[in-house]
Amino acid sequence: MQEEQDHSRSPPYDLVILGASGFTGKYVVQEALRFLNTPSSPLKSFALAGRNLTKLTQTLEWATRPNPPPPIPILTADTTDPPSLHRLCAQTKLILNCVGPFRLYGEPVVAACAETGCDYLDICGEPEFMERMEAKYHEKAVETGSLVISACGFDSVPAELGLMFNSRQWIGPVNRVEAYLSLESDKRVVGNLATYESAVLGVANADQLQDLRRSRPKRARPVVMRTSNSDFKMCMVVCSYGANIKIRFVCLCCLFIINNESSTFLENLLHVESNKHQKNIGLWAVKLPSADSAVVRRTLATLTENPHGLPGLNESAEQIEKRKAFWSTVKPAHIGVKISSKSLLGIFRFMTVGIFIGLLGRFDFGRWLLLKFPSVFSLGWFKKKGPSEDEVRSASFKMWFIGHGFSDISLISQGNSKPDMEIVTRVMGPEIGYVTTPIILLQCALIVLNQRANLPKGGVYTPGIVFGPTGLQERLQQNGISFDVISKNAKSA
């Protein structure tokens, strides 16, 4: 039988970055160097790992320029060579996996960590992979003391912490939270090719995800306050955001139209940036087929099964009370995630790319076309050489959370009441794939290194249920990702 992990062991490296020479991996290396041997940082040593030593050396030089690179060890490992992964696990407390698409390359790394007791974080945004890893390796990870956490990047920490942040503002129960993602740039937004490949493969294997979910035992579902006369209808909803603002949602082929009759919807509408009156403009949004909703649902299911959160490996009495107090303030809610654009042309662009992937991704030849010519079929959003550094620096995101609920639980009488209040919060930060994702991943890693006794002994979990009460939000705020309360308003009848 595999022995349990001894968390007091001292392998040569605190963490190893696997896939460090990839587009995202090199930015993760750059972020890790910011915390290496700095005051109060638990990161005292790390190594890079991958197949190509030359590329890894070039990555280290890129990450430290114009200064000469420090003596960071470079290790050889290949996801097609399980013994090399086991050797890697023996040399570190924690592996940060940046090798995607995870559907193709992720499982051998998870398996090696689960078998050896090494902790594991990744930046995956693929629901089928994450749920399959939970089904196959959770019990082994619990047994060996391996903490396996996927989606520790832009997918899906802003959505998880953003929902928790919104729900903790409520005194009464919250019914639903609608999240709107806005990607902004002075230049153009260029995505990670691995993200595009994951989307294509996700469409190709959509049936496998449904089969997996049907094959697994039903999990506990969070209790969300129901309303018999909901103001979220199938085809049209009219919500009021103050006396002079109305937003209309029209559902047509999963297209949601948001029409703002005042000024910039996400600024003057929510009284964020400016009160100056501007010309009427529209913000359009379409449902975002990301991992966020699935990850949040898994977190809420785990919380329903463990109302006080997951007990830590060796928590102090004070930490136990802190964890219980945190989760007592988090209220479950239905969540929907949409991506938005200020122009109708932008939303048609989203839809066109979605149609290309949705139709062609189901056939072998179609997938070949999509993966051979990503710039063509993504309308320039994804390209094989990745974004330039100027494009990365110029980009940012805003994610708005509009919560609908009740100002007081006493207002609810036999399910006949409508939500009478809305709370709007916002998560905002730099470019999502190459700046925000490395920031999040490194802060999660530092928490694992510094607070391991307060985290679960082992198992396959979502980031929200593990990192929610650890101070991750405060760490992100200290590193350029903000969480703000925008408004708390009574809803008009």
SULKAUR-V17237 format. One record per backbone hydrogen bond with DSSP energy under -0.5 kcal/mol. NH is the residue of the N-H (numbers start at 1). CO is the residue of the C=O. If there is no record, write none. Layout:
# SULKAUR-V17237
[[NH:CO] [NH:CO]]
This chain:
# SULKAUR-V17237
[[5:144] [7:5] [9:6] [13:91] [14:45] [15:45] [16:94] [17:47] [18:16] [18:96] [19:49] [20:17] [20:49] [22:19] [26:22] [27:23] [27:24] [28:24] [29:25] [30:26] [31:27] [32:28] [33:29] [34:30] [34:31] [35:31] [35:32] [36:32] [36:33] [37:35] [37:43] [38:35] [41:38] [44:42] [47:15] [48:73] [49:17] [50:75] [53:51] [56:52] [57:53] [58:54] [59:55] [60:56] [61:57] [62:58] [63:59] [64:60] [65:61] [65:62] [67:64] [72:70] [73:46] [73:71] [75:48] [77:50] [77:75] [81:78] [84:81] [85:81] [86:82] [87:83] [88:84] [89:85] [90:86] [91:87] [91:88] [92:89] [93:13] [94:14] [95:119] [96:16] [97:95] [97:121] [98:18] [98:96] [100:98] [104:101] [105:101] [106:102] [107:102] [109:106] [110:106] [111:107] [112:108] [113:109] [114:110] [115:111] [116:112] [117:113] [118:113] [119:93] [120:147] [121:95] [122:149] [123:97] [127:125] [130:126] [131:127] [132:128] [133:129] [134:130] [135:131] [136:132] [137:133] [138:134] [141:137] [142:138] [143:139] [144:140] [145:141] [146:141] [147:145] [148:146] [148:459] [149:120] [149:147] [150:461] [152:122] [153:155] [156:154] [157:153] [160:156] [161:157] [162:158] [163:159] [164:160] [165:161] [166:162] [167:163] [168:164] [169:166] [170:167] [172:406] [175:404] [176:404] [177:334] [178:402] [179:177] [179:336] [180:400] [181:338] [182:180] [182:398] [183:181] [183:340] [184:182] [184:396] [186:394] [190:188] [191:381] [195:192] [196:192] [197:193] [198:194] [199:195] [200:196] [201:197] [202:198] [203:199] [204:200] [205:201] [206:203] [208:205] [209:205] [210:206] [211:207] [212:208] [213:209] [214:210] [215:211] [216:212] [216:213] [224:222] [228:415] [230:227] [233:231] [237:249] [239:237] [239:247] [241:245] [245:242] [247:239] [249:237] [249:247] [250:248] [251:235] [251:249] [252:250] [252:255] [255:252] [256:254] [256:285] [257:250] [257:255] [258:256] [258:283] [259:257] [260:258] [261:246] [261:259] [267:264] [269:264] [271:268] [272:267] [283:258] [284:341] [285:256] [286:339] [287:254] [288:337] [289:287] [290:288] [295:291] [296:292] [297:293] [298:294] [299:295] [300:296] [301:297] [302:298] [303:299] [304:300] [305:301] [306:302] [309:306] [310:465] [313:452] [313:455] [314:453] [320:316] [321:317] [322:318] [323:319] [324:320] [325:321] [326:322] [327:323] [328:324] [329:325] [329:326] [330:327] [331:329] [334:175] [336:177] [338:179] [339:286] [340:181] [341:284] [347:343] [348:344] [349:345] [350:346] [351:347] [352:348] [353:349] [354:350] [355:351] [356:352] [357:353] [358:354] [359:355] [360:356] [361:357] [362:359] [363:360] [367:363] [368:364] [369:365] [370:366] [371:367] [372:368] [373:369] [377:373] [378:374] [379:376] [380:375] [381:378] [383:191] [386:383] [392:388] [393:389] [394:390] [395:391] [395:392] [396:184] [397:429] [398:182] [399:427] [400:180] [401:425] [402:178] [402:400] [403:401] [403:423] [404:176] [405:421] [406:173] [411:408] [412:409] [413:411] [416:413] [420:405] [421:405] [422:489] [423:403] [424:487] [425:401] [425:423] [426:484] [427:399] [428:482] [429:397] [431:395] [435:431] [436:431] [437:432] [439:435] [440:436] [441:437] [442:438] [443:439] [444:440] [445:441] [446:442] [447:443] [448:444] [449:445] [450:446] [451:447] [454:451] [455:451] [455:452] [459:146] [461:148] [461:459] [463:150] [466:462] [467:463] [468:464] [470:467] [471:468] [472:467] [475:471] [476:472] [477:473] [478:474] [479:476] [480:477] [481:476] [482:428] [482:480] [484:426] [486:424] [486:484] [487:424] [489:422] [491:420]]
